[in-house]
């Protein structure tokens, strides 16, 4: 397994409120976390960095190594981190209203646990097909599911950025969790909406399918394409592949 990520401020924003990282626990299990912060000046930065750093550093101390235990740990820790962000927001006026999306994945043998809150996404690329694993917790997605708007109407909907669930905004929050199997050659993509609002799924799939590109080149290509389309938001891309690497590679 190999992980590469890159976070870019984009073309229109002064600050990067995205934050990402991956961490290894005492049993050698990797947890990848990506967050897209929101709030006033600097507040989004604080929320996203808090979530990634606190979850990551706590994970490094654990010896958790089963799917069931990892799933429970992630859900519990997300709830704990939500409480910390709410308390910090209430404590400091300049942080009032801060929050963040979160998408995370823990890799155990040939499976991974995916958790998400908000509209940052996880995709699995397998057998030549890109599959969105997570469901956006957004007003537009709710309107889509109810049939009130079409897929085309969702693309430029004026309330596209309104989230129905996020970390740090309300006292109680639950993440969506799923367990997914991975095969040799599969790729897992975690990303903020700075990518998916600018680049279509088919274009993402075309880049991930290029066997001549390294993981680093794929990540760079995705970020560059989002910027070429306007880069209206911060762009963060984390890509994992499940190809066995020979010693020295």
N, C-alpha and C positions, 0 to 999 in steps of 0.2 A: 504494500500500500504506500502511496506517495501523495502528499498534499502540497498544494501551492495556492497562495492567495495574494490578492492585490486590492488596495483601496485607493480610490482617486477622488479628488474634490469635485471633479467635473468642470464644466465651462461657465456655469452661472452662479455657483455658490462661493461665498468667501471662506466658509468653514466646512470641514468634513465632520459630520455628525455620525458617520458610520464607524464601527469598530469591529475587529474580528481577531481571532486567534485560535490556536489549537494546543491541547495540553495532554500529557500522558500521565496516567496514574501509576500506583505502585505495582500493578499487575501488567503494565505495558499496554493498557487499553487507551486509545486516543479519543478525546472529546473535542469536536470542532464547534465553535460558537461564532455566530455573526449577528450583529445588531445594527439597526438603523434608528438613531435617536431623533427625538422631536421635542420641540419646546422653544422657549425664547433664546436670546443670545447666550451661547455656550451651554445652555441647559441640556440640550440633546446630546452634546458631547459627553457630559457628565453621566447621564443615564446609560448610554450605550457602553461607555468604558467601565462603569460600575458593574453592569451585568456580565460582560465578558470576563473581566478580571476576577471578580468574586467567584463566579462559577468555575473558572479555570483553575484558580489557586486552590479552591476547596477540592476540586476533582483530583489534583495532583497528590493529595494526602490520602486518598481512598485506596482500598484494595478491592473495590467492587469489580466483579468479573462475570456476572451472569446477566442475561437479557432482562429477567424480572427485576433483579436488584438495581440494575442501571436505570431502567424505566422509572422505578419508584424514586430513586435518588434524584433524577432530573426533575421530575414533577415536584418533589418536595423542595428542592433547592430553588426552583423558579418561583415558587410561592414565597419562600423566605426572601429572595432577592426583590420580589415585588414589594414586600413590606418595607424593606430597607430603602428602596427608591422613594416610596410614598413618604416615609418619615423624613428623609433628607429634603424632599421637595417642600414639606411643611415647615421644616426648620429654617430654611434660607429663602427669603423673598425672591432673590434672583433666579432661583431654581424652581419656582412655583410652576406647576403644570408640566414638568418634564416627564418624559416617558420614552419608551423604545419598543421597537419590534424585536423579535428574537427567533432565530432558527438555529437549531443545533443538531449534531449527529454524533453518536458514539459507535465505534466500530468494534465488533466482537466476532472474531473468526470470519465466517462468510455471511454475517448479518450486521445490520446497523439499526439503531434506534434513532428515529427522527422526531424532534419536538419543534413546534412553532406557535408563535403568537404574533398576530399582525399580518403584514403583507410581504415580508421577506420570504423567499421561497426556497424549497429544495426540489431538485429534479434528479431523476435517474436516467442516464443514457445507457441503454442496453440493446443489443441485437439490432443496432441501426435505428433505434427509435428513442425519442426523448419523451419522458413521462413526468408530468408535474405531480409530485407526491403530496405536497401541502396544499391546503385550501386557504385562500386569502380571507382574513377576518376584516372585511371592509364593507362599507355601505354599498358600493357598486356591485360587489359579488353577491350580496343579499338581494339586490334588485335583479341581477342576472338570474339567480336561482328561482326567484318568484315569477320570472317572465315579464317583469315590468319594463325591462330594457333589453336590447339585443346585444350581441357580442360587439357589433360595430358601434353601437351607441355607448358602450362602456369605455371605448378607447379614449374618447375625449370628453367624458362626463365631467361637469364642473365640480362635482364632489368626489372625484376619483381618489383623493388623498385622505378621505374621512375613514378612520379605522373604527371597527366595532369592538375590537379587543386589542389591548396593548399592555406592556409591562410598566407598572408605576403610576397608572392613572386612577385605578380604583383599588379598594382594599383587598378584594378577592379576585383571583385570576386563575384560570386553568389553561394549561397548554394542551394542544392536540398532540397525541403521541401515536406512533406507529412503528412496527417492526418490519423491515424489508430485507429480503435476501439479495446477496450480490454474487455475481459470477465473475470468473476470470475475464478481464477486459472491460467490465462495467466502469462507468464514471458517475460520481455523485457531485452535483453542482449545488452550492449554497450561494445565494445572491440577494442583494438589496434591490428595491424596485427601480433604482437608478439604471439598472441593466434592463429589466423586463419592460419598463415603460418606453424604452428606446429601441430595443432589439426584439424581433419576433422569434417565437420558439423555433421555427424552421431554420432561421439563420443561426441560432445557437446550436442546433443539431448539426448543421453543416460544418461548423467549426470543430465541434467535439468529434465528428466522424473522421477528421483528417488524420490519418495514421502517420503522416510525415511530420506533423507538428508535435513538439514536446508539450508537456503539461504547462510549462511556463509560457510557451508561445501561444497556447490556446487562451490562457487567462489574459495575457496582454492583448490579444486580438479582440476578445470580447469587450474589454474596457475601452480600447481604441475605437471600436465600432459604435459603442454608446456615445462616446464623445463626438465622433464624426456626425452623429445624428442630432447633435445639439448639446448633449451633456447637461441637461436641465437640472440634474440632481447629483448628489454624491453616488459613486459607483463602487460597489464592493463585490468581488467575485472570489469564491473559494472552490477549488476543484480537486477532487480526490479520485485517483484511479485504483483499480484492484488488480493490476497486472503485477505478477511476481517479477522482482528485479534481481538480476544476477549480481553477485558480489562485485563491487567496483563501479556499478552503474549509479 
